[in-house]
Amino acid sequence: MVDIVPATLRDVSYIAANMRPCDREEIYCQLPPGTKPAEIAAFCIGGGRSWAAFDRGQPRGAFGFSEISDGVLNGWAFGRPGFERCIPAVTRFVFSEVVPGWLEQGIRRIEVRTIETHTSAHRWLEAAGAERCCALEDWGRNGECFRLYAWICRTVPEDIFTRWQTTDSAQRANSA
């Protein structure tokens, strides 16, 4: 069973210190050499809302969102081995518990930047309704190419929302 809880510095530091290789490649090429896992964790949880995903009591992944301009959020996620088993629960949580609040607050756009080689992230983003916007050449410190994905809230098809919402949250959204 996967539990989603508010992120703590301890949990996110542990996840950052034990990242999957695909996440390590994506994150560390954007940071100064020598950046410590606790610094990554503090940055991630200090700028917005963040959560940790636990599988059978073990922290497997962290994810969150921070505002980059009025009505526009940046999304991020990374995990330890086994985080992939948590992704469906994370997706349901975001669409059921987080997205409805964004719509009420006037959030218009959510952006995610991901390294070109992180194909599992690209598959998840596209399955969750994000659109690939462009390539970001030389985004990484050593010239790594990234992709920019975005959800434009007014253009996300309704079936994307209903596919990922839990029954309870879909009923709450329909009765509002």
C-alpha positions in Angstrom: 0.0 0.0 0.0 1.2 3.5 -0.9 0.8 6.3 1.5 1.2 10.0 0.5 2.3 12.3 3.3 3.6 15.9 3.6 7.3 15.9 2.8 9.9 16.3 5.6 13.5 17.2 5.3 14.6 13.9 6.7 12.5 11.8 4.2 13.4 13.8 1.2 17.1 13.9 2.1 17.0 10.1 2.4 15.3 9.8 -1.0 17.7 12.2 -2.6 20.7 10.3 -1.2 19.4 7.1 -2.7 18.0 8.3 -6.0 17.4 6.1 -9.0 20.1 6.6 -11.7 17.6 8.2 -14.1 16.7 10.8 -11.5 20.3 11.4 -10.4 21.3 12.0 -14.0 18.5 14.5 -14.5 18.9 16.4 -11.2 22.7 16.6 -10.7 23.4 18.0 -14.1 21.4 21.1 -13.1 23.2 21.7 -9.8 26.7 22.9 -8.8 29.2 20.1 -8.3 29.3 18.8 -4.7 25.6 19.6 -3.9 24.5 17.4 -1.0 21.2 15.5 -0.8 20.1 17.6 2.2 20.6 20.7 0.1 18.4 19.2 -2.7 15.8 18.3 -0.2 15.8 21.7 1.4 15.4 23.4 -1.9 12.6 21.1 -3.1 10.5 21.4 0.1 11.3 25.0 0.8 9.6 26.6 -2.2 6.1 25.3 -2.4 4.0 22.3 -1.5 5.6 18.8 -1.4 4.9 15.3 -0.4 6.6 11.9 0.0 5.3 8.6 -1.2 5.8 5.6 1.1 5.5 2.0 -0.1 5.1 -0.5 2.8 6.5 2.1 5.2 9.6 3.0 3.2 10.0 6.4 1.6 10.2 5.8 -2.2 9.7 9.2 -3.8 9.2 12.9 -3.3 7.2 15.3 -5.5 5.9 18.8 -5.3 5.1 22.1 -7.0 6.3 25.6 -6.6 5.1 28.8 -8.1 7.3 30.3 -10.8 5.0 33.2 -11.7 1.4 34.2 -10.9 -0.8 31.2 -11.8 2.1 29.1 -13.1 3.7 26.2 -11.2 6.8 24.1 -11.6 6.4 20.4 -10.9 9.2 18.1 -9.8 9.5 14.4 -8.7 12.3 12.0 -8.0 12.6 8.7 -6.2 14.5 5.7 -5.0 14.3 2.3 -6.6 10.7 1.2 -6.3 9.2 4.7 -6.8 7.8 3.5 -10.1 5.3 1.3 -8.1 4.1 4.5 -6.4 3.4 6.5 -9.5 -0.2 5.5 -10.0 -1.0 6.5 -6.4 0.9 9.7 -6.8 -1.0 10.5 -9.9 -4.4 9.8 -8.3 -3.4 11.9 -5.3 -2.4 14.9 -7.5 -5.5 14.8 -9.6 -7.9 14.0 -6.7 -6.5 16.2 -3.9 -4.3 18.9 -5.5 -5.7 19.8 -8.9 -9.2 20.8 -7.6 -7.5 23.4 -5.3 -5.4 24.7 -8.2 -8.5 25.3 -10.3 -10.1 27.2 -7.5 -6.9 29.3 -7.0 -6.7 30.2 -10.7 -3.6 28.1 -11.6 -3.4 28.2 -15.4 -0.3 26.2 -16.2 2.0 23.6 -14.6 5.5 23.0 -16.2 7.9 20.2 -15.8 11.5 20.0 -17.2 12.9 16.6 -17.7 16.2 15.4 -19.2 15.9 14.0 -22.7 17.0 10.5 -21.6 14.4 10.0 -18.9 11.9 8.1 -21.0 9.9 6.8 -18.1 9.2 10.4 -17.0 8.1 11.3 -20.6 5.7 8.4 -20.7 4.2 9.3 -17.4 3.8 13.0 -18.3 2.1 12.2 -21.5 -0.2 9.6 -19.9 -1.1 12.2 -17.3 -2.1 14.7 -20.1 1.0 16.9 -20.2 1.9 18.3 -23.7 5.5 18.4 -24.8 6.2 22.0 -25.6 9.8 22.2 -26.7 13.4 21.0 -26.4 15.6 23.0 -24.0 19.1 22.8 -25.6 22.0 23.1 -23.2 19.8 23.2 -20.1 22.2 20.9 -18.2 25.6 22.0 -16.9 27.3 19.8 -19.5 25.1 20.6 -22.4 22.3 18.1 -21.6 19.1 18.6 -23.5 15.9 18.7 -21.6 12.2 18.7 -22.6 9.6 21.1 -21.4 6.2 19.6 -20.7 3.2 21.6 -19.6 -0.4 21.2 -18.6 -2.5 24.2 -19.7 -5.3 23.8 -17.3 -8.1 25.0 -19.6 -7.0 22.6 -22.4 -6.5 19.4 -20.5 -9.2 17.0 -21.7 -11.8 16.1 -19.1 -11.1 12.4 -19.5 -7.6 12.9 -18.2 -9.0 14.4 -14.9 -11.7 11.7 -14.5 -9.2 8.9 -15.4 -7.0 9.8 -12.5 -9.5 11.0 -9.9 -10.7 8.6 -7.2 -14.4 8.0 -7.0 -14.8 10.1 -3.9 -13.0 13.1 -5.4 -14.8 12.8 -8.7 -18.2 12.8 -6.8 -17.1 15.9 -4.9 -16.0 17.7 -8.1 -19.3 16.9 -9.8 -21.4 18.0 -6.9 -19.6 21.4 -6.6 
